[in-house]
Each structure stands twice: as C-alpha cells, then as structure tokens.
Amino acid sequence: MAILKVLFVLPFFLSSLISARNDCTSSFCGISPFPIRFPFRIQGQQPDNCGFPGFNVRCSNQGKAVLSLPYMDDFIIRDINYANQEILLYDPSGCLASRLLSLNLSSSPFKPAYYQNYTFLSCSGDSMMPRLNAIGCLSNSSVSILATSLPTPAGEMNSCSILTTLQLSVPWTSQNEFGFYSDLGSHLLLAWSAPSCENCEAKGGICGFRNATSQEISCFNAPGTGFSAGGLHIFRIIALSIVIPAMTCSICISCIICLRNRSVVAGRAHRNGGTGTGTAAVTPQPATIHAGLDDSTIESYTKVVLGESRRVPGPNHTACPICLADYHPKETVRCIPECEHCFHAECIDEWLRINGSCPVCRNSPSPSPDVHVVVNY
C-alpha cells in the first residue's frame, strides 16, 4: 500500500522537477472580454516580470483597459489580437481625428498595422461646398477641416490650405463621392514586432519571461501552469515510463510477500500438529489494484465545453487537479459520475486508462448511460 501511495504522488513530484515555471496568469479589467497577458500587464495587479517594457495597462474606474502612450493622452483598448500582435484602440473623447494629427509613436513599441496617406485641409466655412463633409469634431462655424486619401481636387479647393499629410492606420472609414471623409473612423489599429511571439501563439502557447530575473523569452503551454509548451508531453512520457514499470514491480513484490506469508503460516500449522493450539496467524490479503477503464466507458462520461465564464460544474476549482493548469474558454473538460469531479478531458482520459478511480476522491465510478456534451457559457 505504501508503494501505491508513492506511485500516486510521483507524477506530481516529477512535474515540479521538469517544468519551467511561469507564475504569470491572465487578468481582466472589469467585464472586458479579452484577457490581459504577456506582453501586456496590468499595473498594480501583475508583477513587473509579467509584462514587456512599454506594454503597461491600467484599469479605469469604469472597468476599461487603458493604454498610455508616450507624449499622448490615454487610449481605451477595444481588443487585443495576440496571434497577429495587433491592438485596437479608440479615443474616449470621441474625436480620433484630433488624436491622429498629433500621433507620435516614436518612443513606443507600437507602429501602425498598415499605412495610408491622408491629407488634412483647412477651409473657410462660408466657401465650403455642401457635399464636401467636414470632420465635425475639428470644425466650427468659420473653419472646416477635411481629410482625404486622394489627390486634392483642383478648382474646388481655392479657399482651402493643406494642414499636413500623414501616414495613418485607420480601419473602416467611409468617404463621399469626392473622396472626403466626414470622420476617420472610431478606431486606431496598431501592431508590435517585439517581443515576437507569433510562432508560440500559432502552436497554442503563451509567451513569457523564462523566470522572474531573466529577460529571455520562453513559450509556455498556459500562463501560471508551470509547464512549458512541450513540458506536458515530456512529463507524460517520463511519468508513464516510470509509473508502469513501478506498478508492475509492486504487484510482483506483493505476490511474493503473499506467497511467503502463506508458506510461513503453513509451516506453523504443521509444527503444531494441525491442532490449532498455536497462536492464530492472520493471512494478509493482496492489495486491491484498480484496473483502468476501456475507452467506451470513459467516453460515456459527460464532457463540457467551457465558455467565456470558464465555469466548471460540480465541486471543482479553476484549475485541473491533474496537470494543475487553469481552465480557459473553449477547453473541453470531462466530469466523473457520482462525485462530479472534473478535469481536462485529455488528462482524465489518460488517467482512467491506467486507473479506474477518481484522482481526487478515489471513488470508482460506473459508466453513464448516455454520452453528454455540454457547452458552458
């Protein structure tokens, strides 16, 4: 029995030896639908080593993620695309055009996701043609500000002067038939090239510093799990290569001890003449080994696809008890009947193939009559 206890805790001990630690977890600002994680970090909520320099974010009193750029006022973050390394921003005052005229990204890690030339013109209000829509938040009764990405129309702009020509990254703009914009959209699309995490994201990993004191970038399977992108696979190989031979040896040793004890009891009975007057001996029973389950039984247990809330049914927590990884949206978990303990589907499937009991409460479940797949919102 002691050997079996050692075998049970051995995989968790191995995980602490072979894993590359990453204690940085994703966080959220209020009800923002996107997570804040490396290279971004929330000031005051996540340690300095959880973010790359220049990617600091703070949460406003309204629960919105705010990005501060050097020499500029704050922008509100609409979304972050970690795979494409792009961030979508908007101006909280509702006049993005005024921000674009003074946009300075020279001291920030960001650059426009793509470029398009825009010419800004200042025209006297009384000479404006009705069909040439001005940018409302920059214009007044005497001066109208126009923007166009086309060459300036000749003959119609006598009362106008060119303010500046800029290369901007503004999606979703609409122009009239003369090529003038009444606004420049409501969002600014920026991109970053360093740190470069595209390959890591494409493999389903998460970037981060190797440790709290290193500036070397590593690829992890998930934030805060302690497993590198390939660490979980290596751990399974090592664990199985050790646990299976050890279990075989423990069974053989148990059989040898059992046979030896029976031999001793038989010898005592022979020496006592079969009268039963000697001291009674208790024959030890061989340890009960829970055999693994077949795939059809495992597949009969309920599967749950996690939604954005990451809510797991039953008496569960926010992390898988087997691999210790936090649950994330769109991951699939499998729940054991009776006790309702849930785990990552791939983790519990491998466990049940070699041990037919729940890793948490050690209960031996029975097959569910139907296969259930539940989508959790």
C-alpha positions as CSV (number, residue, x, y, z in Angstrom):
1,M,0.0,0.0,0.0
2,A,2.9,2.4,0.8
3,I,4.3,1.7,-2.6
4,L,1.0,2.6,-4.3
5,K,0.8,5.9,-2.4
6,V,4.3,6.7,-3.6
7,L,3.2,5.9,-7.2
8,F,0.2,8.2,-6.8
9,V,2.2,11.3,-5.7
10,L,5.2,10.5,-8.1
11,P,3.7,12.3,-11.1
12,F,3.1,15.5,-9.2
13,F,6.6,15.3,-7.8
14,L,8.0,14.9,-11.3
15,S,6.0,17.9,-12.6
16,S,7.9,20.1,-10.1
17,L,11.2,18.8,-11.4
18,I,10.8,19.0,-15.2
19,S,8.5,22.1,-15.5
20,A,9.6,25.6,-16.4
21,R,7.8,27.8,-14.0
22,N,5.7,30.7,-15.3
23,D,3.7,32.3,-12.4
24,C,2.1,35.0,-14.6
25,T,-1.6,34.4,-15.1
26,S,-4.1,36.3,-17.4
27,S,-6.2,39.0,-15.8
28,F,-9.2,41.1,-16.9
29,C,-10.3,44.7,-16.5
30,G,-13.9,44.8,-15.3
31,I,-16.0,43.0,-17.8
32,S,-13.6,43.4,-20.7
33,P,-14.0,40.3,-23.0
34,F,-10.3,40.0,-23.7
35,P,-7.6,38.8,-21.3
36,I,-4.5,41.0,-20.3
37,R,-1.4,38.8,-20.5
38,F,2.2,38.9,-21.8
39,P,3.5,41.2,-23.3
40,F,0.9,43.4,-21.6
41,R,0.5,43.6,-17.8
42,I,-2.0,45.4,-15.6
43,Q,-0.1,47.9,-13.3
44,G,-0.8,47.1,-9.6
45,Q,-2.3,43.7,-10.4
46,Q,0.5,41.8,-12.1
47,P,4.3,41.7,-11.3
48,D,6.8,43.6,-13.4
49,N,8.2,40.4,-14.9
50,C,4.8,39.5,-16.3
51,G,4.9,42.2,-19.0
52,F,7.3,43.5,-21.6
53,P,8.6,47.1,-21.2
54,G,6.3,49.6,-22.8
55,F,3.2,47.4,-22.6
56,N,1.7,48.6,-19.3
57,V,-2.1,48.7,-19.0
58,R,-4.2,50.1,-16.2
59,C,-7.9,49.6,-15.4
60,S,-10.1,52.6,-15.3
61,N,-12.8,53.3,-12.7
62,Q,-15.3,52.2,-15.3
63,G,-13.6,48.8,-15.7
64,K,-12.0,49.5,-19.0
65,A,-8.4,48.7,-20.1
66,V,-6.4,51.9,-20.7
67,L,-3.2,52.1,-22.7
68,S,-0.9,55.1,-22.2
69,L,1.5,56.1,-25.0
70,P,4.4,58.5,-24.6
71,Y,3.7,62.2,-25.3
72,M,-0.1,61.4,-25.7
73,D,-3.3,61.1,-23.8
74,D,-4.8,57.7,-22.9
75,F,-6.4,55.4,-25.4
76,I,-9.1,52.8,-24.5
77,I,-8.3,49.3,-25.6
78,R,-11.1,47.7,-27.7
79,D,-9.4,44.4,-28.4
80,I,-6.0,42.6,-28.4
81,N,-5.1,40.1,-31.0
82,Y,-2.1,38.2,-29.6
83,A,-1.8,35.8,-32.6
84,N,-1.4,38.7,-35.1
85,Q,0.2,41.0,-32.5
86,E,-2.3,43.8,-33.1
87,I,-4.2,46.1,-30.7
88,L,-7.4,48.1,-31.5
89,L,-7.7,51.4,-29.7
90,Y,-10.3,54.2,-29.6
91,D,-10.4,57.7,-28.2
92,P,-12.5,58.1,-25.1
93,S,-13.4,61.7,-26.1
94,G,-14.9,60.5,-29.5
95,C,-12.6,62.6,-31.7
96,L,-10.0,60.3,-33.1
97,A,-9.1,62.7,-35.9
98,S,-7.7,65.2,-33.4
99,R,-5.5,62.5,-31.8
100,L,-4.2,61.4,-35.2
101,L,-3.0,64.9,-36.1
102,S,-0.6,64.7,-33.1
103,L,0.1,60.9,-33.1
104,N,3.7,60.2,-32.1
105,L,4.7,56.5,-31.8
106,S,8.5,57.1,-31.8
107,S,9.0,56.2,-28.2
108,S,6.5,53.4,-28.0
109,P,6.8,49.7,-29.1
110,F,3.9,50.1,-31.5
111,K,3.5,51.1,-35.1
112,P,0.6,51.4,-37.5
113,A,-0.6,48.0,-38.7
114,Y,-0.7,49.3,-42.2
115,Y,-0.2,52.7,-43.8
116,Q,-2.3,55.0,-45.9
117,N,-1.6,58.7,-46.7
118,Y,-4.2,61.2,-45.5
119,T,-4.2,64.9,-46.4
120,F,-5.8,67.3,-44.0
121,L,-7.1,70.6,-45.3
122,S,-8.4,73.8,-43.6
123,C,-11.2,75.6,-45.5
124,S,-13.1,78.7,-44.7
125,G,-16.6,77.8,-43.6
126,D,-18.6,80.1,-46.0
127,S,-16.8,78.7,-49.1
128,M,-17.4,75.0,-48.4
129,M,-19.4,73.1,-50.9
130,P,-22.4,71.3,-49.2
131,R,-21.3,67.9,-50.5
132,L,-17.8,68.1,-49.0
133,N,-18.4,66.8,-45.5
134,A,-16.2,68.3,-42.8
135,I,-14.8,66.5,-39.8
136,G,-17.3,67.6,-37.2
137,C,-15.2,67.5,-34.0
138,L,-12.4,69.6,-35.6
139,S,-14.6,72.2,-37.4
140,N,-16.5,75.2,-36.3
141,S,-18.7,77.9,-37.9
142,S,-15.7,79.7,-39.5
143,V,-13.2,76.8,-40.3
144,S,-13.9,73.4,-41.7
145,I,-11.3,70.6,-41.5
146,L,-11.3,68.0,-44.3
147,A,-9.4,64.7,-44.8
148,T,-8.9,62.8,-48.0
149,S,-6.7,59.9,-49.1
150,L,-7.0,61.0,-52.8
151,P,-5.1,63.8,-54.6
152,T,-6.7,67.2,-53.7
153,P,-9.5,68.0,-56.3
154,A,-8.4,71.0,-58.4
155,G,-10.7,74.0,-58.9
156,E,-12.9,73.3,-55.8
157,M,-10.4,74.0,-53.1
158,N,-9.4,77.6,-53.8
159,S,-10.3,78.7,-50.2
160,C,-8.5,75.8,-48.6
161,S,-5.0,75.2,-47.4
162,I,-3.2,71.9,-46.7
163,L,-2.5,71.4,-43.0
164,T,-0.5,68.2,-43.1
165,T,-0.1,64.8,-44.8
166,L,0.2,61.8,-42.5
167,Q,0.5,58.0,-42.9
168,L,-2.2,56.6,-40.7
169,S,-3.6,53.2,-39.8
170,V,-7.4,53.8,-39.6
171,P,-9.8,50.9,-40.5
172,W,-13.4,51.2,-41.5
173,T,-13.5,54.7,-42.9
174,S,-16.2,55.8,-45.4
175,Q,-15.8,58.6,-47.9
176,N,-18.3,60.6,-50.1
177,E,-18.2,60.7,-53.9
178,F,-15.5,63.4,-53.8
179,G,-13.1,61.3,-51.7
180,F,-13.6,63.3,-48.5
181,Y,-14.1,61.8,-45.0
182,S,-16.6,63.2,-42.5
183,D,-14.6,61.3,-39.9
184,L,-11.7,58.9,-39.8
185,G,-13.5,56.1,-38.1
186,S,-13.6,55.4,-34.4
187,H,-10.6,53.0,-34.0
188,L,-6.9,53.1,-34.4
189,L,-5.2,49.8,-35.3
190,L,-1.6,49.4,-34.1
191,A,0.8,46.4,-34.2
192,W,4.0,45.4,-32.4
193,S,7.0,43.3,-33.6
194,A,8.9,42.8,-30.3
195,P,8.6,40.6,-28.4
196,S,8.0,38.2,-31.3
197,C,5.5,35.6,-30.2
198,E,3.7,34.6,-33.4
199,N,5.3,31.1,-33.6
200,C,4.5,30.4,-29.9
201,E,0.9,31.6,-30.4
202,A,0.5,29.5,-33.5
203,K,1.4,26.4,-31.5
204,G,-1.2,27.3,-28.9
205,G,1.4,28.5,-26.4
206,I,1.8,31.7,-24.3
207,C,4.9,33.9,-24.3
208,G,6.6,35.0,-21.1
209,F,9.9,35.6,-19.5
210,R,11.7,32.3,-18.5
211,N,11.7,33.4,-14.9
212,A,11.4,36.5,-12.7
213,T,15.0,37.6,-13.2
214,S,15.6,36.6,-16.8
215,Q,14.9,38.7,-19.9
216,E,14.9,35.6,-22.1
217,I,11.5,34.9,-23.8
218,S,10.1,31.4,-23.5
219,C,7.0,29.7,-24.8
220,F,4.7,28.2,-22.2
221,N,1.6,25.9,-22.5
222,A,-0.5,28.3,-20.5
223,P,0.0,31.1,-18.0
224,G,0.6,30.0,-14.5
225,T,0.7,26.3,-15.2
226,G,4.3,25.7,-14.7
227,F,4.6,23.6,-17.9
228,S,6.4,24.7,-21.0
229,A,4.9,24.2,-24.4
230,G,6.5,20.8,-24.7
231,G,6.8,20.1,-21.0
232,L,3.4,18.5,-20.6
233,H,4.1,15.9,-23.3
234,I,7.6,15.2,-21.9
235,F,6.1,14.8,-18.4
236,R,3.6,12.2,-19.6
237,I,6.3,10.2,-21.3
238,I,8.5,10.2,-18.3
239,A,5.7,9.6,-15.8
240,L,4.4,6.6,-17.8
241,S,7.8,5.2,-18.3
242,I,8.4,5.2,-14.6
243,V,4.9,4.5,-13.2
244,I,4.0,1.5,-15.3
245,P,7.3,-0.5,-14.5
246,A,7.0,0.6,-10.9
247,M,3.4,-0.7,-10.7
248,T,4.4,-4.0,-12.3
249,C,7.2,-4.4,-9.7
250,S,4.9,-3.5,-6.8
251,I,2.4,-6.2,-7.9
252,C,5.2,-8.8,-8.2
253,I,6.6,-7.9,-4.8
254,S,3.1,-8.1,-3.3
255,C,2.6,-11.6,-4.7
256,I,6.0,-12.7,-3.4
257,I,5.2,-11.4,0.1
258,C,1.8,-13.1,0.0
259,L,3.2,-16.4,-1.0
260,R,5.9,-16.2,1.6
261,N,3.4,-15.4,4.4
262,R,1.2,-18.3,3.4
263,S,4.3,-20.6,3.5
264,V,5.1,-19.4,7.0
265,V,1.5,-20.0,8.2
266,A,1.5,-23.5,6.7
267,G,4.8,-24.3,8.4
268,R,3.5,-23.1,11.8
269,A,0.4,-25.3,11.3
270,H,2.5,-28.3,10.5
271,R,4.7,-27.8,13.6
272,N,1.6,-27.5,15.8
273,G,0.3,-30.8,14.5
274,G,-2.7,-29.3,12.9
275,T,-4.4,-29.0,16.4
276,G,-4.9,-25.3,16.1
277,T,-3.4,-24.7,19.5
278,G,-0.7,-22.4,18.3
279,T,-1.1,-18.6,18.0
280,A,-3.6,-17.7,15.3
281,A,-2.0,-16.1,12.3
282,V,-3.8,-13.7,10.0
283,T,-3.0,-14.2,6.4
284,P,-2.6,-10.9,4.7
285,Q,-4.7,-10.2,1.6
286,P,-3.2,-9.0,-1.6
287,A,-3.6,-5.3,-2.2
288,T,-6.5,-4.3,-4.5
289,I,-5.4,-2.7,-7.7
290,H,-7.9,-0.6,-9.6
291,A,-7.6,-1.6,-13.3
292,G,-8.0,1.0,-15.9
293,L,-11.3,1.6,-17.9
294,D,-11.9,1.0,-21.5
295,D,-12.4,3.8,-24.0
296,S,-16.1,3.2,-24.4
297,T,-16.7,3.6,-20.6
298,I,-14.5,6.8,-20.5
299,E,-16.4,8.3,-23.4
300,S,-19.7,7.7,-21.7
301,Y,-18.7,10.3,-19.0
302,T,-20.1,13.8,-19.5
303,K,-17.9,16.3,-21.5
304,V,-18.3,20.1,-21.0
305,V,-17.0,22.8,-23.4
306,L,-16.1,25.8,-21.3
307,G,-17.4,29.2,-22.3
308,E,-16.0,32.7,-21.6
309,S,-17.1,32.4,-17.9
310,R,-14.8,29.3,-17.5
311,R,-17.4,27.9,-15.1
312,V,-16.8,24.2,-14.3
313,P,-19.8,22.2,-12.9
314,G,-19.7,20.3,-9.7
315,P,-17.3,20.7,-6.7
316,N,-14.4,22.0,-8.8
317,H,-11.9,24.8,-8.9
318,T,-10.4,27.0,-11.6
319,A,-7.5,24.6,-12.3
320,C,-7.3,20.9,-13.4
321,P,-6.2,18.8,-10.4
322,I,-4.1,16.5,-12.6
323,C,-2.0,19.0,-14.7
324,L,-2.6,22.0,-12.4
325,A,-3.4,24.2,-15.4
326,D,-6.0,26.9,-15.2
327,Y,-9.2,26.3,-17.3
328,H,-9.6,28.5,-20.3
329,P,-12.6,29.3,-22.6
330,K,-13.3,26.7,-25.4
331,E,-11.4,23.9,-23.5
332,T,-13.1,20.6,-23.0
333,V,-13.4,19.0,-19.6
334,R,-14.8,15.6,-18.6
335,C,-16.7,15.0,-15.4
336,I,-16.7,11.7,-13.5
337,P,-20.2,10.4,-12.4
338,E,-21.3,10.3,-8.8
339,C,-18.6,12.6,-7.4
340,E,-18.8,15.1,-10.3
341,H,-15.1,16.0,-10.1
342,C,-14.0,17.5,-13.5
343,F,-10.6,17.6,-15.3
344,H,-9.2,18.4,-18.7
345,A,-10.5,15.7,-21.0
346,E,-7.1,14.7,-22.2
347,C,-5.7,14.5,-18.6
348,I,-8.5,12.4,-17.1
349,D,-8.8,10.1,-20.2
350,E,-5.1,9.0,-19.8
351,W,-5.6,8.6,-16.0
352,L,-8.7,6.4,-16.3
353,R,-7.0,4.2,-18.9
354,I,-4.5,3.1,-16.2
355,N,-6.5,3.6,-13.0
356,G,-10.3,3.3,-12.8
357,S,-10.8,5.6,-9.8
358,C,-11.2,9.4,-9.4
359,P,-7.8,11.0,-8.8
360,V,-9.4,13.3,-6.2
361,C,-11.7,11.2,-4.1
362,R,-10.6,7.7,-5.2
363,N,-14.2,6.6,-5.9
364,S,-14.6,4.1,-8.6
365,P,-17.2,5.5,-11.0
366,S,-19.7,3.5,-13.0
367,P,-20.5,4.2,-16.7
368,S,-23.0,6.8,-17.6
369,P,-26.0,5.5,-19.7
370,D,-25.5,8.3,-22.3
371,V,-22.8,10.4,-23.6
372,H,-23.3,14.1,-22.8
373,V,-21.5,17.1,-24.3
374,V,-22.4,20.3,-22.6
375,V,-21.5,23.8,-23.8
376,N,-20.9,26.1,-20.8
377,Y,-21.4,29.8,-21.3
